Amino acid sequence: MSTLAWFSVVSLAAWLWLLLGQGFFWRTDQRLPPVRRTPPDVWPRVAVVVPARDEAEVLPLSLPSLLVQDYPGTAEVFLVDDGSTDGTGKLAVELSERYGGLPLTVVSPGEPEPGWTGKLWALRHGMALARAGGPEFLLLTDADIAHEPDSLRRLVAAAVDDGLDLVSQMARLRVSSFWERLVVPAFVYFFAQLYPFRWINRPRPLATAAAGGCVLLRTETAVAADVPEAIRQAVIDDVSLARAVRRAGGRIWLGLAERVDSVRPYPGLGELWRMVARSAYAQLRHNPLLLVGTVAGLALVYLVPPAALVAGAWSGDAAAAWAGGAAWAVMAGTYVPMLRYYRQPLWLAPLLPFTAFLYLLMTVDSAVRHHRGRGAAWKGRTYARPEAAPDR
């Protein structure tokens, strides 16, 4: 066989392994467990902590959904205004006065101390203030996340039913523009490929991760895991949080959300590019060898199949064309469930190699930014040498 045919056969073998051996990552049936037991007579007390920095644009779409939660127990909301310059804190108070519902406290902790990322600095102050009220659970949710009225009740019921210490949902991201349709479902697809939800949710887990936009955390577990102090430098804070909880002996569940949505718009490729590039190299622990391996792996798995099909058909290399076409078909087939979850047209499935190429470029750009001293930049802050998520 030709060299191209060998590469295409290896790519096909990789896809067959991913299809069957990577925790069925492509399936989208890991959803919040249904409530199976009789509701408790007294529901646990919950404190909702929302770190917010310059979120005036999205806050009217997200904060009211928390204030009007249909929760049978006692709950309150703490919004931590992390140095906003757009009136986020004032707007939060106005929304609370307009909508009523759960009591809201707005605090401003000031600029983060050295060694802290902004979000975790905000969470530190919000969690400390919330713990003063003695809540059994903390809901850590981003300022761009909107919750259906029964979201908190279902999260708490799932945690109580199964004795879970951390229940996390991957919020359904906004998909409206062309670039959002092309990039966003793939973002969740790649995350699930890296951290298969079934592996995370096993009694004996094979992977550990969480989705930072919606995390219900048992308070005593947060104390035992020394969260957030133990992960204060983490840019990929959700994975770091999950690993800290797991090290403390906590049980974790992660799934796709049905009633929790991100309202943050990413209308253009530039916004999506920055979202991915700010943390991609941190995921690789700022290791050049891991970067080279990742680029080579993405090229072999995602770019070789269409290239082999086209080149093989053009040159008459039947083996290369057949193996490349088969690998591309498996790839597209595994992407279909995620497109259905996002209610997107299935013709996007064969475009996954192009999207993967964009992610490859974003990852390389993330490394370039890091070595130029710009590191992970977000809303006016730059973390030149942030720590990656620690090992399990």
C-alpha positions as CSV (number, residue, x, y, z in Angstrom):
1,M,0.0,0.0,0.0
2,S,1.0,3.6,-0.5
3,T,2.0,5.9,2.4
4,L,-1.2,7.7,2.0
5,A,-3.2,4.5,2.2
6,W,-1.3,3.5,5.4
7,F,-2.1,6.9,7.0
8,S,-5.8,6.5,6.1
9,V,-6.0,3.0,7.5
10,V,-4.4,4.1,10.8
11,S,-7.0,7.0,10.8
12,L,-9.8,4.5,10.2
13,A,-8.5,2.3,13.0
14,A,-8.4,5.3,15.3
15,W,-12.0,6.1,14.5
16,L,-13.2,2.6,15.1
17,W,-11.5,2.7,18.5
18,L,-13.0,6.1,19.3
19,L,-16.4,4.8,18.2
20,L,-16.4,1.8,20.6
21,G,-13.6,2.3,23.1
22,Q,-13.8,5.9,24.3
23,G,-16.8,5.6,26.6
24,F,-19.3,6.1,23.8
25,F,-18.4,9.8,24.1
26,W,-20.6,10.6,21.0
27,R,-23.8,9.6,22.7
28,T,-25.9,12.4,24.2
29,D,-28.0,10.5,26.7
30,Q,-26.1,11.5,29.8
31,R,-28.8,13.8,31.2
32,L,-29.8,14.9,34.7
33,P,-31.2,11.8,36.4
34,P,-35.0,11.8,37.0
35,V,-36.2,12.3,40.6
36,R,-36.7,8.8,41.8
37,R,-37.6,9.2,45.5
38,T,-40.3,10.9,47.5
39,P,-39.3,14.6,47.9
40,P,-37.8,15.3,51.3
41,D,-39.9,16.9,53.9
42,V,-37.3,19.6,54.4
43,W,-35.3,20.5,51.3
44,P,-31.6,21.4,51.9
45,R,-30.6,25.0,52.2
46,V,-28.8,26.3,49.0
47,A,-26.7,29.3,48.3
48,V,-26.2,30.4,44.7
49,V,-22.9,32.1,43.9
50,V,-22.5,34.0,40.7
51,P,-19.1,35.5,39.7
52,A,-19.7,38.4,37.3
53,R,-17.3,40.7,35.5
54,D,-18.7,43.2,33.0
55,E,-21.9,41.2,32.4
56,A,-24.5,44.0,32.0
57,E,-25.3,42.7,28.5
58,V,-26.4,39.3,29.5
59,L,-27.4,39.7,33.1
60,P,-31.1,40.7,32.3
61,L,-31.4,37.3,30.5
62,S,-29.8,35.2,33.2
63,L,-30.1,36.7,36.7
64,P,-34.0,36.8,36.7
65,S,-34.0,33.1,36.0
66,L,-32.2,32.5,39.3
67,L,-34.3,34.9,41.3
68,V,-37.5,33.2,40.3
69,Q,-36.4,29.6,40.9
70,D,-39.3,27.3,42.0
71,Y,-37.3,25.8,44.9
72,P,-39.3,24.3,47.9
73,G,-36.5,25.0,50.4
74,T,-34.5,28.0,51.4
75,A,-32.2,29.6,48.8
76,E,-30.5,32.9,48.3
77,V,-28.3,34.4,45.6
78,F,-24.9,36.0,46.0
79,L,-23.6,37.9,43.0
80,V,-19.9,38.8,43.2
81,D,-19.1,41.9,41.1
82,D,-15.5,41.2,40.0
83,G,-14.3,44.7,39.2
84,S,-16.9,45.5,36.6
85,T,-16.8,48.8,34.7
86,D,-20.3,48.5,33.0
87,G,-22.5,48.8,36.1
88,T,-23.0,45.0,36.6
89,G,-23.5,45.3,40.3
90,K,-26.0,48.1,40.1
91,L,-28.0,46.4,37.4
92,A,-28.1,43.2,39.5
93,V,-29.7,45.2,42.4
94,E,-32.2,46.8,39.9
95,L,-33.2,43.4,38.5
96,S,-33.7,42.0,42.1
97,E,-36.0,44.9,42.9
98,R,-37.9,44.4,39.7
99,Y,-38.4,40.6,39.8
100,G,-38.3,39.8,43.5
101,G,-38.0,36.2,44.3
102,L,-34.9,34.8,46.0
103,P,-33.0,37.3,48.2
104,L,-30.0,38.8,46.4
105,T,-26.7,40.0,47.9
106,V,-24.2,41.9,45.8
107,V,-20.5,42.1,46.9
108,S,-17.3,43.4,45.4
109,P,-14.1,41.8,46.6
110,G,-11.7,44.1,44.8
111,E,-8.8,43.1,42.5
112,P,-7.5,39.5,42.9
113,E,-4.4,38.9,45.0
114,P,-1.3,37.5,43.2
115,G,-1.7,33.8,42.4
116,W,-5.4,34.0,41.9
117,T,-7.4,34.0,38.7
118,G,-10.3,36.5,38.7
119,K,-13.2,34.1,38.6
120,L,-11.8,31.9,41.5
121,W,-11.0,35.1,43.5
122,A,-14.7,36.1,43.1
123,L,-15.8,32.6,44.0
124,R,-13.7,32.6,47.1
125,H,-15.4,35.7,48.5
126,G,-18.9,34.6,47.4
127,M,-18.5,31.1,48.8
128,A,-17.2,32.4,52.1
129,L,-20.1,34.8,52.4
130,A,-22.6,32.1,51.5
131,R,-21.2,29.6,53.9
132,A,-22.0,31.9,56.8
133,G,-25.6,31.0,56.3
134,G,-25.0,27.3,56.7
135,P,-26.1,26.0,53.3
136,E,-25.9,22.3,52.6
137,F,-25.3,23.0,48.9
138,L,-23.6,25.7,46.8
139,L,-24.7,26.3,43.2
140,L,-21.8,27.9,41.3
141,T,-23.1,29.3,38.1
142,D,-21.8,31.8,35.6
143,A,-23.4,35.1,34.9
144,D,-24.3,34.1,31.4
145,I,-26.3,31.0,32.3
146,A,-30.1,31.0,32.4
147,H,-32.0,28.4,34.3
148,E,-35.5,27.1,33.9
149,P,-37.6,27.6,37.0
150,D,-37.2,24.0,38.2
151,S,-33.5,23.8,37.5
152,L,-32.3,24.2,41.1
153,R,-34.9,21.7,42.4
154,R,-33.9,19.1,39.9
155,L,-30.2,19.5,40.7
156,V,-30.7,19.2,44.4
157,A,-33.0,16.2,44.0
158,A,-30.4,14.4,41.9
159,A,-27.6,15.1,44.4
160,V,-29.8,13.9,47.3
161,D,-31.1,10.9,45.5
162,D,-27.7,9.5,44.5
163,G,-25.6,10.9,47.3
164,L,-23.6,13.0,44.9
165,D,-21.1,15.7,46.0
166,L,-20.9,17.5,42.7
167,V,-23.6,17.6,40.1
168,S,-22.6,19.5,36.9
169,Q,-24.4,20.2,33.7
170,M,-22.9,21.3,30.4
171,A,-25.2,24.2,29.6
172,R,-26.6,24.3,26.1
173,L,-24.6,27.0,24.4
174,R,-26.1,29.6,22.1
175,V,-26.2,28.5,18.4
176,S,-27.6,31.2,16.1
177,S,-25.0,32.6,13.8
178,F,-23.2,30.7,11.1
179,W,-20.0,30.5,13.0
180,E,-21.8,29.4,16.2
181,R,-23.4,26.5,14.2
182,L,-20.1,25.5,12.8
183,V,-18.0,25.8,16.0
184,V,-20.1,25.5,19.1
185,P,-21.5,21.9,18.8
186,A,-18.0,20.7,18.0
187,F,-16.7,22.4,21.1
188,V,-19.0,20.2,23.3
189,Y,-18.3,17.2,21.1
190,F,-14.5,17.6,21.6
191,F,-14.9,18.1,25.3
192,A,-17.0,14.9,25.6
193,Q,-14.3,13.1,23.5
194,L,-11.6,14.2,25.9
195,Y,-13.7,13.6,29.0
196,P,-16.4,10.9,28.2
197,F,-19.3,11.6,30.5
198,R,-20.0,7.8,31.0
199,W,-16.4,7.4,32.3
200,I,-16.9,10.3,34.7
201,N,-20.2,9.0,36.0
202,R,-19.1,5.4,36.7
203,P,-19.0,4.1,40.3
204,R,-15.3,3.6,39.6
205,P,-14.6,6.6,37.3
206,L,-12.1,6.6,34.5
207,A,-12.1,10.4,34.0
208,T,-12.8,13.5,36.0
209,A,-14.3,16.8,34.8
210,A,-17.1,19.3,35.4
211,A,-18.8,22.1,33.4
212,G,-18.1,25.3,35.1
213,G,-21.3,27.1,34.1
214,C,-23.5,25.0,36.3
215,V,-22.0,23.2,39.3
216,L,-24.0,22.1,42.4
217,L,-21.4,21.4,45.1
218,R,-22.0,20.0,48.6
219,T,-20.6,22.5,51.1
220,E,-18.9,20.1,53.4
221,T,-17.1,18.6,50.3
222,A,-16.0,22.0,49.2
223,V,-14.4,22.5,52.7
224,A,-12.8,19.1,52.6
225,A,-11.4,19.7,49.1
226,D,-10.1,23.2,50.1
227,V,-12.0,24.8,47.3
228,P,-11.3,27.3,45.8
229,E,-8.0,27.9,47.5
230,A,-6.6,24.5,46.2
231,I,-7.2,25.6,42.6
232,R,-6.7,29.3,42.8
233,Q,-4.4,29.6,39.8
234,A,-6.4,27.3,37.5
235,V,-7.6,28.7,34.2
236,I,-9.5,25.6,33.4
237,D,-11.3,25.9,36.7
238,D,-14.1,23.4,36.1
239,V,-11.8,20.4,35.5
240,S,-9.6,21.5,38.4
241,L,-12.6,21.8,40.7
242,A,-13.8,18.3,39.8
243,R,-10.4,16.8,40.4
244,A,-10.1,18.5,43.8
245,V,-13.5,17.1,44.8
246,R,-12.5,13.6,43.5
247,R,-9.3,13.7,45.5
248,A,-11.3,14.5,48.6
249,G,-13.4,11.4,48.1
250,G,-16.4,13.1,46.5
251,R,-18.8,11.6,44.0
252,I,-19.3,13.4,40.7
253,W,-21.9,13.4,37.9
254,L,-21.6,15.3,34.6
255,G,-24.1,15.5,31.8
256,L,-25.7,17.6,29.1
257,A,-28.3,20.1,30.2
258,E,-31.9,20.3,29.0
259,R,-33.1,23.2,31.0
260,V,-29.9,25.3,31.5
261,D,-28.7,27.5,28.7
262,S,-25.9,30.0,28.0
263,V,-27.1,33.3,26.7
264,R,-23.7,34.7,25.8
265,P,-23.5,35.5,22.1
266,Y,-20.5,34.5,20.0
267,P,-21.7,35.9,16.6
268,G,-18.3,36.0,14.9
269,L,-15.3,33.7,14.5
270,G,-13.2,36.1,16.4
271,E,-15.2,35.8,19.6
272,L,-15.2,32.0,19.3
273,W,-11.5,32.0,18.5
274,R,-10.6,33.9,21.7
275,M,-12.9,31.7,23.8
276,V,-11.0,28.6,22.7
277,A,-7.5,30.1,22.5
278,R,-7.5,31.6,26.0
279,S,-7.3,28.1,27.6
280,A,-6.3,25.6,25.0
281,Y,-2.5,25.6,25.8
282,A,-3.3,25.5,29.5
283,Q,-5.1,22.2,28.9
284,L,-1.8,21.0,27.4
285,R,0.0,22.1,30.6
286,H,2.0,24.6,28.5
287,N,4.1,21.6,27.2
288,P,5.5,22.0,23.7
289,L,5.7,18.2,23.2
290,L,2.0,17.8,24.1
291,L,1.3,20.6,21.6
292,V,3.1,18.8,18.8
293,G,1.4,15.5,19.7
294,T,-2.0,17.2,19.8
295,V,-1.5,18.9,16.4
296,A,-0.3,15.6,14.9
297,G,-3.2,13.7,16.4
298,L,-5.8,16.2,15.2
299,A,-4.3,16.0,11.7
300,L,-4.2,12.2,11.6
301,V,-7.7,11.7,13.0
302,Y,-9.6,14.6,11.4
303,L,-7.7,15.9,8.4
304,V,-6.3,12.7,6.9
305,P,-9.7,11.1,6.1
306,P,-11.0,13.7,3.7
307,A,-7.6,14.3,2.2
308,A,-7.1,10.6,1.6
309,L,-10.5,10.2,0.0
310,V,-9.9,13.1,-2.4
311,A,-6.3,12.3,-3.2
312,G,-7.0,8.6,-3.5
313,A,-9.9,9.1,-5.8
314,W,-7.8,11.6,-7.9
315,S,-4.7,9.3,-8.2
316,G,-6.5,6.0,-8.4
317,D,-5.3,4.8,-5.0
318,A,-8.4,2.7,-4.1
319,A,-7.1,1.7,-0.7
320,A,-6.5,5.3,0.4
321,A,-9.8,6.5,-0.9
322,W,-11.7,3.6,0.7
323,A,-10.1,3.9,4.1
324,G,-10.3,7.7,4.1
325,G,-13.9,7.7,3.1
326,A,-14.8,5.1,5.7
327,A,-13.0,7.1,8.4
328,W,-14.8,10.2,7.3
329,A,-18.2,8.5,7.4
330,V,-17.5,7.2,11.0
331,M,-16.4,10.6,12.1
332,A,-19.5,12.3,10.7
333,G,-21.8,9.6,12.1
334,T,-20.4,10.2,15.6
335,Y,-21.1,13.9,15.3
336,V,-24.8,13.5,14.3
337,P,-26.1,13.0,17.9
338,M,-24.5,16.3,19.0
339,L,-26.0,18.1,16.1
340,R,-29.4,16.7,16.9
341,Y,-28.9,17.8,20.6
342,Y,-28.2,21.3,19.3
343,R,-31.1,21.1,16.8
344,Q,-28.8,21.7,13.9
345,P,-28.9,20.5,10.3
346,L,-27.1,17.2,9.7
347,W,-25.3,18.5,6.6
348,L,-22.9,20.1,9.1
349,A,-21.6,16.6,10.1
350,P,-19.3,16.2,7.0
351,L,-17.8,19.6,7.8
352,L,-16.3,18.4,11.1
353,P,-12.8,18.1,9.5
354,F,-12.9,21.8,8.7
355,T,-14.0,22.7,12.2
356,A,-11.3,20.5,13.6
357,F,-8.7,22.4,11.5
358,L,-10.0,25.6,13.0
359,Y,-9.5,24.2,16.5
360,L,-6.0,23.1,15.5
361,L,-5.2,26.6,14.5
362,M,-6.8,28.0,17.7
363,T,-4.6,25.6,19.8
364,V,-1.4,26.7,18.0
365,D,-2.4,30.3,18.5
366,S,-3.0,29.7,22.2
367,A,0.6,28.5,22.5
368,V,1.9,31.5,20.5
369,R,0.0,33.9,22.8
370,H,1.5,32.2,25.8
371,H,5.1,32.4,24.6
372,R,4.5,36.0,23.7
373,G,3.5,36.7,27.4
374,R,-0.1,37.3,26.7
375,G,-1.3,33.9,28.1
376,A,-4.9,33.4,28.9
377,A,-6.6,36.8,28.4
378,W,-10.2,37.4,29.5
379,K,-12.0,40.7,30.0
380,G,-9.0,42.9,30.4
381,R,-7.0,40.4,32.5
382,T,-4.1,38.4,31.3
383,Y,-2.6,35.4,33.0
384,A,0.8,34.9,31.4
385,R,1.7,31.6,33.1
386,P,-1.5,30.2,34.6
387,E,-1.5,26.7,36.0
388,A,-3.2,23.9,34.1
389,A,-5.7,21.6,35.8
390,P,-3.7,19.5,38.3
391,D,-3.5,15.7,38.0
392,R,-5.9,13.4,39.7
